[in-house]
């Protein structure tokens, strides 16, 4: 009877634990994709509340990564990296390899954006190495698929669009059977393909991928991703000389840009607006969107500058501590050398004194022997 009762309690715990995870998942996704676009400060408070009220290290890790992702959207790279590094420490308290890989992937992405490519590569390598522990599971396919996306972003940043296409297709092949967030992952890949083919000037293929991304997102809450899709379609139509459809799509993108805190999205959309109104020679609109673009870009530059300044200050502090430690070590070494020198002098003096004592003692013994004789 006691065993039966224990089993019932155990299964109730699992059910309640599962329900907590499901509730957490719903709040997490809604905050990241929906709340952050409508009320950014509220999204930050929710992320903080999730962290404070989570006892499970894995949920704490996810809460930290939510905060990191939100600050990344805001262009505050210092806080984004700080939260992610804290998540990196926290996730070691769990045995969840997939979230460990996601943390590595996020840090790889941030360091890529900051053009710290060695650090970015370090975290990509760590992510790929850790992912091998997941075997041939769906979880491994998901995290490796996301890392392929990160590799695609790297190639896009370096204008290697054909290589990027290969990485995106590899990503989609890995993610196609992942049910959780399937539509979002697929839409993200389609948006990246649309962007790549746009830069390769294959506008027909670009539009096909952008339209597919829009179709995948139609049942999801409005997010930054649909803003990127609308902006990509607008750019494609513009380069095709179809300014009417370009302006229609740009208007959809502008609505999202004006209310989001996602600074990279703002700069991209406002840059597209400048291009469009330059083609139409609408000087008032050009000035309006140049001003909006510059404000968003200035905020991004401040965020980047803060990260580098904080990193430099940290490096200087470590250098100062190292120098102090080095000075301390030098003093210890000097003290030891002096001590050894004193010891050596004392040892030599002692040996000489001992030799003199021995000679005198030997002379006394000799003298005593003579008197006895």
Secondary structure, 3 states (H helix, E strand, C coil): CHHHHHHHHHHHHHHHHHHHHHHHHHHHHHHHHHHHHHCHHHHHHHHHHHHHCCCCHHHHHHHHHHHHHHHHHHCCHHHHHHHHHHHHHHHHHCCCHHHHHHHHHHHHHHHHHCCCHHHHHHHHHHHHHHHHHHCCCHHHHHHHHHHHHHHHHHHHHCCCHHHHHHHHHHHHHHHCCCCCCHHHHHHHHHHHHHHHHHHCCCHHHHHHHHHHHHHHHCCCCCCHHHHHHHHHHHHHHHHCCCHHHHHHHHHHHHHHHHHCCCHHHHHHHHHHHHHHHHHCCCHHHHHHHHHHHHHHHHHHHHHHHHHHHHHHHHHHHHHHHHHHHHHHHHHHHHHHHHHHHHHHHHHHHHHHHHHHHHHHHHHHHHHHHHHHC
